[in-house]
């Protein structure tokens, strides 16, 4: 079963901050984090750049897994 939560972050933040936030929230040392269940962006990417290229309906969908999902 999956749940949907919504958080906001400044576009000037790096994606690494999203990863760090999720790790703290879930009490995990590592997570595999993806956009739209398809790719893992570089942690140095700015959230605003990812949103401009991959966001829709005012959202940037971020998914995560505790173990590597593929490849």
C-alpha positions as CSV (number, residue, x, y, z in Angstrom):
1,X,0.0,0.0,0.0
2,X,1.4,3.4,-0.9
3,X,0.6,6.8,0.6
4,X,0.8,10.2,-1.0
5,X,2.2,13.2,0.9
6,X,2.9,16.7,-0.3
7,X,5.8,18.9,0.9
8,X,7.2,22.1,-0.5
9,X,10.9,23.1,-1.0
10,X,12.5,26.1,-2.4
11,X,13.5,25.7,-6.1
12,X,17.0,27.0,-5.3
13,X,17.7,23.9,-3.1
14,X,19.6,21.0,-4.5
15,X,17.9,17.6,-5.0
16,X,20.4,16.3,-2.4
17,X,18.3,18.2,0.2
18,X,15.2,16.3,-0.9
19,X,17.1,13.0,-0.4
20,X,18.4,14.0,3.0
21,X,14.9,15.1,4.1
22,X,13.4,11.8,3.1
23,X,16.2,9.8,4.8
24,X,15.6,11.7,8.1
25,X,11.8,11.4,7.8
26,X,12.0,7.7,7.2
27,X,14.9,7.0,9.6
28,X,17.0,5.5,6.8
29,X,20.7,6.0,6.1
30,X,20.1,5.5,2.4
31,X,17.2,5.6,0.0
32,X,16.9,5.1,-3.8
33,X,15.0,8.2,-5.0
34,X,13.5,8.6,-8.4
35,X,11.4,11.1,-10.4
36,X,8.2,9.6,-11.8
37,X,9.5,6.1,-11.1
38,X,11.9,6.3,-14.0
39,X,15.2,7.9,-13.2
40,X,17.3,9.2,-10.3
41,X,18.5,12.7,-10.9
42,X,22.0,14.0,-9.9
43,X,21.9,15.1,-6.3
44,X,23.5,18.4,-7.4
45,X,20.6,19.3,-9.7
46,X,18.5,22.3,-8.5
47,X,14.9,21.5,-7.7
48,X,13.7,24.3,-10.0
49,X,15.5,22.8,-13.0
50,X,14.0,19.4,-12.3
51,X,10.6,21.0,-11.9
52,X,10.8,23.0,-15.2
53,X,11.8,19.8,-17.1
54,X,9.8,17.1,-15.4
55,X,7.1,18.8,-13.2
56,X,3.4,18.9,-14.1
57,X,0.2,20.2,-12.5
58,X,2.4,22.3,-10.1
59,X,4.1,19.2,-8.8
60,X,7.4,17.3,-9.1
61,X,6.6,13.7,-8.3
62,X,9.4,12.0,-6.2
63,X,9.3,8.3,-5.5
64,X,11.6,6.3,-3.3
65,X,12.5,2.7,-2.5
66,X,14.4,1.1,0.4
67,X,16.2,-1.3,-2.0
68,X,17.3,-0.9,-5.6
69,X,14.3,-1.2,-7.8
70,X,16.1,-2.2,-11.0
71,X,19.5,-2.4,-12.7
